[in-house]
């Protein structure tokens, strides 16, 4: 190995100072607009792994993060191999305008606003990862896209027990992120649990342990279906929902690994669900974020 790679600590003085005291308008990474999540950073050159049970809100929360990033002027590419482009954009439009039945003209204007900020990789089913990475590289270098969402690992043409291939792909995604100063968000499904009341974590990711070992950040999204069932039962019998039940989180975001901030960001964050906008909010009764207003 060349000794040119061995450098004195003071060589990095400028970069370390900039990390402590960023220049005006500069930030270390992007984040959510929700106050309680703002210290979770998604820095350039990193890979985040997102896990959770099917139907528990991983994709919805990632779409919301994409809108948070887009609102700050960053571009996002979404490769959702399990959901059609029209369904992904239907959900994002609801999130962006904060309503379930917006007027047709508002939908059209919202999609025009998204034109310069969100790119859709129009493919469902198993993907050719060579083509995907080639497209991502061009998007990063020629169009300035900074965030890439891959939903999900199981559609990348690798068998569940092909651990070496999984590790190799995660390696390549991380190398892409570092080389092109991008942030990659990879959805990796969790193993099935005995019941959905048991929230999965970092150790429950289906496949190779290298998936989370190599990741810079690891998140799990869990939906409180037990609360939903109890609320529905009370509503059906026209009973009052007690505050104790109402105040239980509708969902939990578990940050079990955060390379940049460690314990300052790691932890479990209770969230609530605003049904008409398909957004996660901080407290019961909060209004959704209006990302796009005509």
Secondary structure as UniProt FT lines:
FT   HELIX           3..5
FT   HELIX           9..12
FT   HELIX           13..20
FT   TURN            24..25
FT   STRAND          29..30
FT   HELIX           35..37
FT   TURN            38..39
FT   STRAND          42..43
FT   TURN            44..45
FT   STRAND          46..51
FT   TURN            54..55
FT   HELIX           58..71
FT   TURN            72..73
FT   STRAND          75..80
FT   TURN            81..82
FT   HELIX           85..97
FT   HELIX           104..115
FT   TURN            116..117
FT   STRAND          118..120
FT   HELIX           129..142
FT   STRAND          145..151
FT   HELIX           153..155
FT   TURN            160..161
FT   HELIX           163..179
FT   TURN            180..181
FT   STRAND          183..187
FT   TURN            196..197
FT   HELIX           202..204
FT   HELIX           210..214
FT   STRAND          217..223
FT   HELIX           225..236
FT   TURN            237..238
FT   HELIX           243..246
FT   STRAND          251..258
FT   TURN            259..261
FT   HELIX           262..264
FT   STRAND          267..274
FT   TURN            275..278
FT   STRAND          279..281
FT   TURN            284..285
//
